[in-house]
Amino acid sequence: MLDLSRQYERIRSEILAAVERVCASQHYILGEEVSALEHALATFTGATAAVGCASGTDALWLALVAAGVGPGDAVITSPFSFFASASAIVRAGATPVFVDIDPRTFNLDPIQLEKALQSGKSRKLRAVLPVHLYGQCADMDAITRVAADAKLAVIEDAAQAIGAAWNGRAAGSLGTAAAFSFYPTKNLSAYGDAGCVTTMNADFAEHMRRLRNHGSPRRYVHEEFGWNSRLDSIQAAILLVKMRYISEWNEQRGERAATYDRLLISAGLAKTSEDGTSKTPPVTTKDLPLTLPYRDPRARHVFHQYVVRAQHRDELRAFLAENGVGSEIYYPIPLHLQSCFAYLGYREGDLPESERAAREVLALPIFPELREEEQQRVVEAIAEFYS
């Protein structure tokens, strides 16, 4: 699925020099490297400020708490995402409220969001947390409008979307705050856990800097209960090196995605999705085994993952593995059906689009250094399975 050694081979000398610089400084937590990274990320995303932290999961928690989410509150989010999207809500003391996805993009459906708010059954809602899944921004025009009408904060889960944009505005500058992950598999990746929050609100940024350091504005003074979520200087130094390349790498991911599209369509395995105007979006079809997801023209997609819907998905994945082709399922169990959320009372069938996506999606290998002949091998293996 991912070969990071190819990336490391290209930037090895720069990485080692950055690590040596930190080791020579003997300043390993926060400090100049972290401040420089925060400035670079704020500039890159168009946000007012960025706050480095220990992980993308912590970034979500910091953003929620800074936005005023706490015990007794509720936060709407997508059930089709990584666990942290919802677990951070619980960690903030609030209750997740799951709203189904748009099957075209796999992102939170603004129509379903509006219906949920109009139902009158909502608990004490404080925020909505859309996920920019697979590297494509959710419909932030519609979500922001609905949230504003309901006086809700908007927290972007941009863990997979560094460099993505919506209508010309970068992910990270579209809501109240945004959480990014720099986990080693991400487009912009550290050599361990790391994350950050961007925000358009300078006061929020200062609050999050206290929260990441045990609620402390200065040494041994604690104004509230925070957390130990400080960013390591070595990780910041590594990320600063990679920031020089992230735009190029994202462009190359887009090129690899276009190559997959071409190869899959020319092999007769898939067709392009409809233009997105239909209220009944495309899913897997009877005549073709794969369906390519819709790419909204308002979004700049950075292809953290290249995901298709597949007939006989599990059998296909097993066949690919037998033939030396990596693949992954993001995500096999929607969050509303996870056993730890049983107390919320959701049942199978409650959020059908998320459940159907969990049965059909398959991620194929994609990274900037992926070679076209390797992509051809992936497509040939898929064609062999369906032949």
Secondary structure as UniProt FT lines:
FT   HELIX           4..25
FT   HELIX           32..45
FT   STRAND          49..53
FT   HELIX           56..66
FT   TURN            67..68
FT   TURN            71..72
FT   STRAND          74..77
FT   HELIX           84..91
FT   TURN            92..93
FT   STRAND          95..98
FT   TURN            103..105
FT   HELIX           110..118
FT   STRAND          125..129
FT   HELIX           133..135
FT   HELIX           140..149
FT   TURN            150..151
FT   STRAND          153..157
FT   TURN            159..160
FT   TURN            162..163
FT   STRAND          165..166
FT   TURN            167..168
FT   STRAND          169..170
FT   TURN            171..172
FT   STRAND          177..181
FT   TURN            184..185
FT   STRAND          195..199
FT   HELIX           202..211
FT   TURN            214..215
FT   TURN            219..220
FT   HELIX           233..243
FT   TURN            244..245
FT   HELIX           246..266
FT   TURN            267..268
FT   STRAND          290..291
FT   TURN            297..298
FT   STRAND          299..300
FT   STRAND          306..310
FT   TURN            311..312
FT   HELIX           313..322
FT   TURN            323..324
FT   HELIX           335..337
FT   HELIX           339..344
FT   TURN            348..349
FT   HELIX           352..360
FT   STRAND          361..364
FT   TURN            368..369
FT   HELIX           372..386
//
